[in-house]
């Protein structure tokens, strides 16, 4: 069974850091484009960052320079290092996988709360 399991969320003060992890089960990690999305209360889910199997990364303008996405193929894990956090980064963060065959998978989400 394919699963994406996020962890690492929590409560942090503005200016602080968190690192999110997403472990992929099954055979989906290899070759997949891995992404992080987030959804704040009352808002639509939005793209945060992506990384392909070759390690090329992309970021939303709102997080560029503060967040870093990375992946560890040996652990089937994608990370999101979040620095200089702001209250507006408060959201549920979701891991997303798009396989080479075009299948899409979502994790259950992890809450990140940044206090001012």
Residue frames relative to the residue before (quaternion, step in Angstrom):
aa qw qx qy qz dx dy dz
X 1.0000 0.0000 0.0000 0.0000 0.00 0.00 0.00
X 0.3906 -0.7269 0.5192 0.2223 3.53 -0.88 0.98
X 0.0735 0.7901 -0.6047 0.0683 3.53 -0.92 0.93
X 0.1291 -0.7176 0.6753 0.1111 3.48 -1.32 0.57
X 0.0459 -0.8181 0.5728 -0.0219 3.56 -0.64 1.11
X 0.1936 -0.7966 0.5675 0.0775 3.54 -0.57 1.23
X 0.0463 0.7647 -0.6427 0.0057 3.52 -1.30 0.45
X 0.6158 0.5974 -0.3950 0.3283 3.53 -1.32 0.17
X 0.5080 0.6467 -0.4324 0.3697 3.57 1.21 -0.09
X 0.1790 0.7862 -0.5807 0.1119 3.54 -1.30 0.19
X 0.5886 -0.5444 0.4629 0.3779 3.49 -1.37 -0.35
X 0.0680 0.7936 -0.5979 0.0905 3.56 -0.83 1.00
X 0.4886 -0.6485 0.4916 0.3147 3.57 -1.15 0.55
X 0.6375 -0.5116 0.4057 0.4089 3.55 -1.21 0.47
X 0.7509 0.3314 -0.2857 0.4946 3.53 -0.95 0.97
X 0.6005 0.5882 -0.3441 0.4183 3.56 1.27 -0.27
X 0.3991 -0.7064 0.5418 0.2192 3.52 -1.39 -0.06
X 0.0245 -0.7485 0.6616 0.0383 3.50 -1.34 0.51
X 0.1745 -0.7517 0.6185 0.1479 3.54 -1.24 0.43
X 0.2061 -0.7711 0.5949 0.0944 3.54 -0.73 1.12
X 0.1441 -0.7676 0.6195 0.0792 3.53 -1.18 0.69
X 0.0649 -0.7671 0.6370 0.0402 3.54 -1.19 0.60
X 0.1318 -0.7906 0.5963 0.0447 3.54 -0.57 1.19
X 0.2133 -0.7837 0.5755 0.0951 3.53 -0.86 1.03
X 0.2323 -0.7588 0.5917 0.1418 3.55 -0.93 0.85
X 0.7218 0.4283 -0.3132 0.4444 3.50 -1.30 0.10
X 0.6715 -0.5085 0.3716 0.3904 3.50 -1.21 -0.48
X 0.4355 0.7573 -0.4246 0.2377 3.58 1.21 0.23
X 0.5991 0.6273 -0.3772 0.3246 3.57 1.06 -0.66
X 0.6725 0.5156 -0.3113 0.4300 3.56 0.81 -1.00
X 0.8378 0.1760 -0.1485 0.4950 3.56 -0.78 1.03
X 0.5853 0.6065 -0.3746 0.3863 3.58 1.20 -0.34
X 0.3920 -0.6193 0.6125 0.2961 3.50 -1.32 0.43
X 0.1611 -0.7897 0.5889 0.0596 3.56 -0.75 1.07
X 0.0470 -0.8084 0.5864 -0.0174 3.55 -0.93 0.92
X 0.2380 -0.6984 0.6472 0.1919 3.48 -1.38 0.33
X 0.0710 -0.7487 0.6584 0.0301 3.52 -1.11 0.88
X 0.1230 -0.7753 0.6087 0.1152 3.55 -1.29 0.19
X 0.1162 -0.7761 0.6170 0.0589 3.51 -1.26 0.55
X 0.2118 -0.7708 0.5943 0.0882 3.52 -0.66 1.20
X 0.6554 -0.5193 0.3567 0.4166 3.61 -1.15 0.49
X 0.8423 0.1677 -0.1429 0.4920 3.54 -0.87 0.98
X 0.6835 0.4521 -0.2843 0.4976 3.58 1.26 0.10
X 0.5744 -0.5782 0.4506 0.3644 3.52 -1.29 0.33
X 0.5724 -0.5593 0.4646 0.3792 3.52 -1.24 0.46
X 0.0754 -0.8182 0.5699 0.0052 3.57 -0.92 0.92
X 0.5686 -0.5986 0.4628 0.3227 3.49 -1.24 0.63
X 0.1845 -0.7803 0.5893 0.0993 3.55 -1.08 0.81
X 0.7813 -0.1988 0.1957 0.5583 3.57 0.68 -1.11
X 0.1065 -0.7824 0.6105 0.0611 3.55 -1.27 0.48
X 0.0321 -0.7712 0.6348 0.0341 3.52 -1.29 0.44
X 0.2789 -0.7677 0.5506 0.1720 3.56 -0.87 0.91
X 0.7360 -0.4373 0.2797 0.4345 3.55 -1.31 0.08
X 0.6696 0.4964 -0.2959 0.4665 3.57 1.22 -0.45
X 0.5826 -0.6204 0.3501 0.3914 3.54 1.32 -0.06
X 0.4662 0.6606 -0.4620 0.3644 3.57 1.24 0.12
X 0.1585 -0.8221 0.5461 0.0273 3.55 -0.79 1.09
X 0.0780 -0.7688 0.6320 0.0589 3.50 -1.28 0.53
X 0.1638 -0.8107 0.5609 0.0369 3.56 -1.13 0.70
X 0.5041 -0.5784 0.5366 0.3513 3.49 -1.28 0.44
X 0.6062 -0.5798 0.3931 0.3766 3.58 -1.08 0.68
X 0.6436 0.5696 -0.3227 0.3965 3.57 1.02 -0.78
X 0.7698 0.3254 -0.1862 0.5165 3.61 1.16 -0.44
X 0.4271 0.7236 -0.4569 0.2920 3.58 1.26 -0.18
X 0.7896 0.2727 -0.2282 0.5000 3.55 -0.88 0.99
X 0.7307 0.3742 -0.2313 0.5221 3.59 1.25 -0.27
X 0.7640 0.2993 -0.1498 0.5515 3.58 1.08 -0.78
X 0.0893 -0.7799 0.6177 0.0477 3.55 -1.17 0.67
X 0.1933 -0.7682 0.6026 0.0966 3.54 -0.85 1.05
X 0.0559 0.7833 -0.6172 0.0487 3.56 -1.07 0.76
X 0.1855 -0.7805 0.5856 0.1160 3.57 -1.25 0.30
X 0.1824 -0.7489 0.6305 0.0913 3.51 -1.21 0.71
X 0.2990 -0.7997 0.4955 0.1595 3.56 -0.24 1.27
X 0.6121 0.5609 -0.3526 0.4317 3.59 1.08 -0.62
X 0.7552 0.3460 -0.1854 0.5249 3.57 1.17 -0.61
X 0.3641 -0.7392 0.4842 0.2942 3.60 1.29 -0.01
X 0.5245 0.6488 -0.3709 0.4079 3.54 1.08 0.77
X 0.1388 -0.7415 0.6498 0.0933 3.51 -1.16 0.76
X 0.2112 -0.7917 0.5685 0.0739 3.54 -1.03 0.88
X 0.1017 -0.7398 0.6555 0.1124 3.51 -1.32 0.38
X 0.1473 -0.7757 0.6115 0.0506 3.55 -0.45 1.27
X 0.0776 -0.8136 0.5761 -0.0130 3.54 -0.62 1.17
X 0.0253 -0.8028 0.5944 -0.0394 3.56 -0.58 1.20
X 0.8184 0.2223 -0.1755 0.5001 3.55 -1.30 0.33
X 0.1040 0.8482 -0.5121 0.0860 3.54 0.94 0.90
X 0.2184 -0.7653 0.5995 0.0842 3.52 -1.16 0.81
X 0.6431 -0.5174 0.3781 0.4191 3.60 -1.14 0.42
X 0.6603 0.5168 -0.3154 0.4444 3.60 1.03 -0.68
X 0.5627 0.5655 -0.4003 0.4509 3.60 1.26 0.04
X 0.4449 0.6960 -0.4503 0.3389 3.58 1.28 -0.12
X 0.3258 0.7144 -0.5479 0.2886 3.55 -0.70 1.15
X 0.4619 -0.5629 0.5644 0.3888 3.50 -1.38 -0.10
X 0.2156 -0.7890 0.5685 0.0882 3.55 -0.78 1.07
X 0.1434 -0.8095 0.5692 0.0145 3.53 -0.84 1.10
X 0.3292 -0.7027 0.6008 0.1922 3.50 -1.14 0.79
X 0.0877 -0.7966 0.5979 -0.0182 3.56 -1.01 0.88
X 0.0787 -0.7895 0.6078 0.0332 3.56 -0.98 0.86
X 0.0804 -0.7587 0.6448 0.0459 3.54 -1.05 0.84
X 0.2796 -0.7997 0.5091 0.1521 3.55 -0.41 1.22
X 0.6725 -0.4857 0.3699 0.4184 3.53 -1.30 0.20
X 0.6623 0.4803 -0.3038 0.4882 3.61 1.22 -0.45
X 0.5852 -0.6178 0.3547 0.3874 3.57 1.29 -0.03
X 0.4603 0.6630 -0.4697 0.3578 3.59 1.22 0.15
X 0.2483 -0.7704 0.5788 0.0991 3.53 -1.14 0.83
X 0.0143 -0.7853 0.6189 -0.0119 3.57 -1.00 0.88
X 0.1681 -0.7731 0.6071 0.0743 3.52 -1.17 0.77
X 0.3962 -0.6658 0.5725 0.2683 3.51 -1.24 0.54
X 0.6483 -0.5502 0.3759 0.3684 3.54 -1.33 0.10
X 0.5335 -0.6469 0.3877 0.3828 3.57 1.26 -0.28
X 0.0900 -0.7623 0.6382 0.0593 3.53 -1.26 0.55
X 0.4173 -0.7407 0.4786 0.2197 3.56 -0.85 1.02
X 0.0664 -0.7496 0.6579 0.0299 3.52 -1.04 0.92
X 0.0152 -0.7937 0.6073 -0.0324 3.56 -0.76 1.09
X 0.1057 -0.7912 0.6021 0.0181 3.55 -0.75 1.12
X 0.2049 -0.7978 0.5589 0.0962 3.56 -0.60 1.14
X 0.4257 -0.7149 0.4986 0.2431 3.54 -1.10 0.73
